[in-house]
Amino acid sequence: MRVIIDADVCVGAGQCVLAAPEVFDQRDEDGIVVLLLENPPADLEEDTEHAALLCPALAIRTADE
């Protein structure tokens, strides 16, 4: 799995961080998403997919590699 974020549309809601804190973080100054793992391991794929679904700005996409 590969994770793609569009930080330009991120609204800083933090739902991704709550759903998959090993994969996502937020910048301190504005709350914009930061990707920690572009290719999360298999055991984090379900949480990562859930985070993408929770994103109110649809700033997260996942793709199979």
C-alpha positions in Angstrom: 0.0 0.0 0.0 1.1 3.5 -0.8 -0.3 6.6 1.0 -0.7 9.9 -0.9 -1.7 13.1 0.9 -2.7 16.4 -0.5 -1.6 18.8 2.2 -3.0 21.8 0.2 -6.6 20.6 0.8 -6.1 19.4 4.4 -8.2 21.2 7.0 -6.3 20.0 10.0 -9.1 18.1 11.6 -6.7 15.4 13.0 -9.0 12.5 12.3 -6.2 10.7 10.5 -3.9 11.0 13.4 -6.5 9.6 15.7 -7.2 6.7 13.4 -3.5 5.8 12.5 -1.0 7.7 14.7 1.8 5.5 13.4 1.2 6.7 9.8 0.1 10.3 10.3 1.0 13.4 12.4 0.1 17.1 12.2 2.3 20.1 11.9 2.4 22.1 15.2 2.0 25.5 13.6 -1.2 24.8 11.6 -2.4 21.2 12.1 -1.8 20.2 8.5 -1.2 16.5 8.0 2.3 15.1 7.9 2.9 11.6 6.4 5.1 9.5 8.6 5.0 6.3 6.6 4.5 6.4 2.8 4.3 2.6 2.7 2.8 1.4 5.9 3.3 -2.2 6.8 0.5 -4.7 6.3 -0.6 -4.6 10.0 -1.3 -0.8 9.6 -3.2 -1.0 6.3 -6.7 -1.3 7.8 -6.1 1.7 10.1 -4.7 3.7 7.2 -7.7 3.0 5.0 -10.0 4.0 7.9 -8.1 7.3 8.3 -8.5 8.0 4.6 -12.3 7.5 4.9 -12.5 9.7 8.0 -10.7 12.7 6.4 -13.3 15.5 6.0 -11.2 17.2 3.2 -10.6 13.9 1.3 -6.9 14.8 1.5 -5.7 11.2 1.9 -5.6 8.5 -0.8 -4.3 5.0 -0.7 -3.1 2.9 -3.7 -2.0 -0.7 -4.0 1.5 -1.1 -5.2 
